[in-house]
Amino acid sequence: MPKRKPTPTPRAVLGLIAASAVALFLIGELVVLTRSESGQLSLARHLGLGDPSRITQLVGKQIHRALDATGVSRDSIRQSVVARGAAPVQWRIGLEPGASLLQVNHAVARTLEARGASVLTGSESWTHDGAPMVHLVVGFPGRPTHELLLVKAQAVVGAEPDAARLALVLYGFGDQIAAADSFFSMPVPFAVALPPGLRGSAEMFRVAHRRKREVVLHLPLEPINYPQINPGPGTLLVTMKPARISGELRRYLDQAEPITAVANHMGSLATQDMTVMKAVYHELRRHHMPFLHVTPAAGAVCKSLAADMGVAYDEPDAVVDGESRAPTVHLLDRRWKALLQQANERGRLIVLLRATPLTRQWLPRALDSRRLGTVSMVPLSALVRTPVAPED
């Protein structure tokens, strides 16, 4: 009699089914990886897979994200293809005299690490003209994609300055809608910083938009010695859970829209708390909204965290407060003269000014074109750092 073929046991059949399911799952995961940018970068790092030009493009996109977050203009980047260089593509990145090489270097490194690439080598040197330079090679081990030359421009003494631009932001209106509207209706250019959480906040936002003012959400954050020092209702506290912080901020953004930026109102304690600022930045990144950090505390985590999370970050160059509370305009005049000189030296300036009855009286004269001289008043959106573009 012919021998019968052995019949597979139920255990063998189940094993075959399980193996097939695992294989199908892995194939599906591989397909997902090959379609997403993060997946393509991960495959390039761990398995060396991926089209070289596509991988170089994706790494370049992450470098752009880091540079955007630190305020480096894309116009300052010069790209070239190098036949025998340290990497196939070389970027020469010009930084302004006041920029920090360390901050830009840190932002590039952390952004690349978060997406699977890395800084392979780094060194400091000087250009032939004596300008400080950082040389980075980035990409993947054994597969560099970009050579970055970060060159910090030197300030030229006696050089003819470019046209200076100044953006003014008024704050401190409280919930006095009539008094605020008296400011909003003035025929002079400025933005307004308005807090949420007050009884009249919603109406204040509506009035500002009706007057065509750019609006900054003046976000109340917990200061040291709270509640003796208190930003007011709706303050985000370090004891709150991240989900509540995100939810409250989302509600404030919805109430205030459209807005140009989010600035901290106080917050000397909250801005030093990594958990609080991660929750705040998570929401700002979702809304593609820049953070304007007013009077940073010594231990604040905001600047470095913004670079890590891809959030546009900026700081006002000056806050005018005490002078606006003085009995006469003498101190305001003296401070304004210094600020105009500073704007001419730097080329750009963002100034926060407290709104008081004295400010209301003084402002039209201060913003007269004859007094401004070579300084041009511009919208805040023209100077504040550009929000990072969302991921594809």
C-alpha positions in Angstrom: 0.0 0.0 0.0 1.2 3.5 -0.8 2.3 5.5 2.2 0.0 8.3 3.2 1.4 11.8 3.4 1.6 13.0 7.0 -1.3 15.2 8.0 -0.2 18.5 9.5 -1.0 18.7 13.2 -3.2 21.5 14.5 -0.1 23.0 16.2 1.8 23.1 13.0 -1.1 24.8 11.2 -1.4 27.4 13.9 2.3 28.0 13.8 2.1 28.5 10.0 -0.8 30.9 10.4 1.1 32.8 13.1 4.2 33.1 11.0 2.2 34.3 8.0 0.5 36.9 10.2 3.8 38.1 11.5 5.2 38.3 8.0 2.2 40.3 6.7 2.5 42.6 9.7 6.2 43.2 9.0 5.5 43.8 5.4 2.8 46.3 6.3 5.1 48.1 8.8 7.8 48.3 6.1 5.3 49.8 3.7 4.4 52.4 6.3 8.0 53.2 7.0 8.8 53.7 3.3 5.9 56.1 2.9 6.6 58.4 5.9 9.6 60.8 6.2 10.5 59.6 9.6 10.3 56.0 8.4 12.6 56.7 5.4 15.1 58.3 7.7 15.0 55.4 10.1 15.6 52.9 7.3 18.5 55.0 6.1 20.1 55.0 9.5 19.6 51.4 10.6 19.6 49.5 7.3 21.3 51.9 4.8 18.2 51.9 2.6 16.7 54.6 0.6 17.3 56.7 -2.5 20.4 58.9 -1.8 18.9 62.0 -3.3 15.6 61.5 -1.4 17.4 60.9 1.9 19.6 64.0 1.4 16.5 66.0 0.7 14.8 64.8 3.9 17.9 65.6 6.0 18.1 69.0 4.4 14.5 69.6 5.4 15.3 68.9 9.1 18.3 71.2 8.9 15.9 73.9 7.6 13.6 73.3 10.5 16.4 73.8 13.0 17.6 77.0 11.3 14.0 78.4 11.0 13.6 77.8 14.8 16.7 79.9 15.6 15.7 82.7 13.3 18.3 82.0 10.5 17.0 83.4 7.2 16.9 81.0 4.3 18.3 83.8 2.1 21.6 83.5 4.1 22.1 79.8 2.9 24.3 79.1 -0.1 24.1 75.5 -1.3 26.6 73.8 -3.6 27.3 70.3 -4.8 30.8 69.1 -3.9 32.5 66.4 -5.9 35.2 65.5 -3.4 34.0 67.1 -0.2 33.1 65.7 3.2 29.5 65.3 2.0 27.8 65.5 -1.4 26.1 68.8 -0.5 27.7 71.8 1.2 25.7 74.6 2.8 27.4 77.9 3.8 25.1 79.5 6.3 25.6 83.2 7.2 24.7 84.2 10.7 24.0 87.8 11.9 26.7 89.4 14.1 24.5 89.0 17.2 23.6 85.3 16.5 24.9 82.5 18.7 26.9 79.8 17.0 26.4 77.5 20.0 22.6 77.9 19.8 22.4 77.2 16.1 24.8 74.2 16.5 22.7 72.9 19.3 19.4 73.3 17.4 20.8 71.5 14.4 22.1 68.6 16.5 19.0 68.1 18.5 16.6 68.4 15.5 18.6 65.8 13.5 18.8 63.4 16.5 15.1 63.5 16.9 14.6 62.4 13.3 17.3 59.7 13.2 20.2 61.6 11.6 23.1 63.1 13.6 26.1 65.4 13.6 29.0 63.1 12.5 31.8 65.6 13.1 32.1 69.2 14.3 34.9 71.7 14.7 35.5 75.4 15.2 37.8 77.6 13.1 38.1 81.0 11.4 37.5 82.1 7.9 40.2 83.9 5.9 38.6 87.2 6.8 38.8 86.4 10.5 35.1 85.5 11.0 34.3 82.7 13.5 33.0 79.5 11.9 31.7 76.1 12.9 32.1 73.2 10.5 29.6 70.3 10.8 29.3 67.1 8.8 25.8 65.6 9.2 23.9 62.6 8.0 24.3 58.9 9.0 27.3 56.8 10.0 29.2 56.0 6.9 26.7 58.0 4.8 27.2 61.8 5.3 24.7 64.0 3.4 25.6 67.6 4.2 28.6 69.7 5.1 27.5 72.8 7.0 29.7 75.9 7.4 28.1 78.2 10.0 29.8 81.6 9.5 29.1 84.4 11.9 29.3 87.8 10.2 31.4 90.5 11.9 30.0 93.9 12.6 31.6 96.5 10.4 32.3 99.8 12.2 31.3 102.8 10.2 29.3 100.8 7.6 26.2 102.3 6.1 23.2 100.6 7.9 20.3 99.1 6.0 16.9 100.7 6.5 16.0 100.1 10.2 12.6 98.6 11.1 10.8 98.8 14.4 7.7 96.9 15.6 5.9 98.2 18.6 3.6 96.2 20.9 1.4 97.9 23.5 0.3 95.9 26.6 -1.2 96.4 30.0 -4.8 97.3 29.0 -6.5 95.2 31.7 -10.2 94.8 31.0 -11.0 98.5 30.4 -12.5 98.1 27.0 -13.3 101.8 26.4 -9.8 102.9 27.4 -8.3 100.2 25.2 -10.4 101.2 22.2 -9.1 104.7 22.6 -5.6 103.3 21.9 -6.8 100.9 19.2 -8.4 103.7 17.2 -5.2 105.8 17.1 -3.9 106.3 13.5 -0.4 105.0 14.3 1.1 101.6 13.8 1.4 99.1 16.7 0.3 95.7 17.8 -1.5 94.9 21.1 -0.8 92.2 23.7 -4.1 91.1 25.4 -4.5 88.6 28.2 -7.2 85.9 28.2 -9.2 84.9 31.2 -10.4 88.4 32.2 -14.1 89.3 32.2 -13.7 91.5 29.2 -11.1 89.5 27.3 -13.4 88.2 24.6 -14.8 91.7 23.8 -11.3 93.2 23.9 -10.1 90.7 21.3 -13.1 91.6 19.1 -12.5 95.3 19.4 -8.8 94.9 18.5 -9.6 92.9 15.4 -12.3 95.4 14.4 -9.6 98.1 14.6 -7.3 96.0 12.4 -4.7 95.5 15.1 -2.3 92.6 15.1 -2.9 90.7 18.4 -0.5 89.0 20.7 -2.0 86.5 23.2 -0.5 87.6 26.5 -0.5 84.2 28.2 -0.5 84.4 32.0 2.1 82.0 33.5 2.9 81.3 37.1 5.6 83.6 38.5 7.8 83.0 41.5 6.0 83.9 44.8 2.5 83.3 43.3 -0.2 84.2 44.3 1.3 87.2 46.1 2.5 88.1 42.6 -0.3 87.3 40.3 -0.8 87.6 36.5 -4.5 87.4 37.0 -7.4 85.0 36.2 -6.6 82.0 34.0 -3.0 81.7 35.0 -1.3 78.4 34.0 0.3 76.9 37.0 3.2 74.4 37.4 0.9 72.1 39.4 -1.5 71.7 36.5 -1.3 68.5 34.4 0.0 68.9 30.8 -3.4 68.0 29.3 -5.1 70.8 31.3 -2.4 73.3 30.3 -2.8 72.3 26.6 -6.6 72.5 26.9 -6.6 75.9 28.5 -4.2 77.3 26.0 -6.3 75.9 23.1 -9.3 77.6 24.5 -7.4 80.9 24.8 -6.2 80.6 21.2 -9.7 80.0 20.0 -10.9 83.0 21.9 -8.2 85.3 20.6 -7.8 84.2 16.9 -6.4 85.5 14.6 -3.2 86.3 16.5 0.4 87.0 15.5 2.3 85.5 18.4 1.9 84.2 22.0 3.9 86.1 24.7 4.3 85.2 28.4 2.7 87.5 30.9 5.0 87.1 33.9 5.9 83.3 34.3 9.3 83.5 36.0 8.5 80.1 37.6 6.5 78.4 34.8 9.1 79.3 32.1 11.7 77.3 34.1 9.5 74.2 34.2 10.1 71.8 31.4 6.7 70.0 31.8 4.7 73.3 31.6 6.6 74.6 28.6 6.5 71.3 26.7 2.7 71.4 27.0 2.6 75.1 25.9 4.9 74.4 23.0 3.0 71.3 21.9 -0.1 73.5 21.4 1.9 76.4 19.8 3.4 73.9 17.3 -0.1 72.6 16.4 -1.2 76.1 15.7 2.1 77.1 13.9 2.4 80.0 16.4 5.7 81.7 17.5 6.5 82.3 21.2 7.6 85.8 22.2 9.6 85.4 25.4 9.4 88.6 27.5 12.1 89.2 30.1 13.5 85.6 30.3 14.3 84.3 33.8 17.9 83.1 34.3 16.8 79.5 34.5 14.2 79.5 31.7 14.1 76.5 29.4 12.2 78.2 26.6 14.9 79.0 24.1 16.6 75.6 24.0 13.3 73.7 24.2 11.9 75.7 21.3 14.8 74.6 19.1 14.3 71.0 20.2 10.5 71.0 19.5 10.6 73.1 16.3 8.8 76.1 17.7 9.6 79.6 16.4 11.1 81.6 19.3 11.9 85.3 19.7 12.5 87.9 22.4 11.6 91.5 22.5 14.6 93.8 22.3 13.2 96.2 24.9 10.3 96.5 27.4 9.3 100.1 28.3 7.5 100.1 31.6 8.6 102.5 34.3 9.0 105.4 31.9 5.3 105.1 30.9 4.3 105.5 34.6 6.3 108.7 35.2 4.5 112.1 35.8 5.9 113.6 32.5 7.0 112.4 29.1 10.7 113.4 29.8 11.8 109.8 30.6 9.8 108.4 27.7 11.4 110.8 25.3 14.9 109.9 26.5 14.2 106.2 26.3 12.6 106.4 22.8 15.6 108.3 21.5 17.9 105.6 22.7 15.7 102.9 21.1 15.6 104.6 17.7 19.4 104.7 17.8 19.5 101.1 18.7 17.1 100.2 15.9 19.5 102.0 13.4 22.4 100.0 14.8 20.7 96.6 14.7 18.5 97.1 11.7 15.4 95.6 13.5 13.9 96.1 16.9 10.8 94.7 18.7 9.7 96.9 21.6 7.0 96.3 24.2 5.4 99.5 25.7 3.0 99.7 28.6 -0.3 101.5 27.8 -1.0 104.3 30.2 -2.7 107.7 29.9 0.8 109.2 29.6 1.6 106.8 26.7 -1.7 107.7 25.0 -0.7 111.4 25.1 2.9 110.8 24.0 2.6 108.2 21.3 1.3 110.2 18.3 4.3 112.6 18.6 6.8 109.8 19.2 5.7 108.0 16.0 5.7 111.1 13.8 7.8 110.4 10.7 10.0 113.4 11.3 11.0 112.1 14.7 11.5 108.5 13.5 14.0 109.7 11.0 15.4 106.7 9.1 13.5 104.2 11.3 10.4 102.6 9.7 7.5 101.4 11.8 6.4 97.9 10.6 3.9 95.2 11.7 5.1 92.8 14.3 4.5 90.0 11.8 7.3 91.5 9.7 9.9 91.0 12.4 8.9 88.1 14.7 10.5 84.8 13.8 8.7 82.7 11.2 6.9 79.7 12.6 8.3 76.3 11.6 6.4 74.8 8.6 4.4 71.7 9.6 5.6 68.2 8.7 4.3 66.6 5.5 
